[in-house]
Amino acid sequence: MQKVNIVCVGKLKEKFWADAVAEYCKRLSRFAAVQIRELPERRTLEEEGEQIVRELRGYTVVLAVEGKNSPARRSQGG
């Protein structure tokens, strides 16, 4: 079975979002083992970035609200 590790900064505050994530994970769990790692917010983006990089495993997809499409790909062993 494949593994999906989701690394995110901050916690979902609204119950309806937390319920939606739980439902999505439940559906996805039929096809892959899902693990969500919520990291605490840091004072700077650099600190958050370092924290995220330490948690990355395998094939990595990076998403951000203000992000742009990029053809660059990176795989990190682990």
Secondary structure, DSSP 8 states (H G I E B T S, - for coil): -EEEEEEEES---SHHHHHHHHHHHHHHTTTEEEEEEEE---SSHHHHHHHHHHH--EE-----TT--------EE--
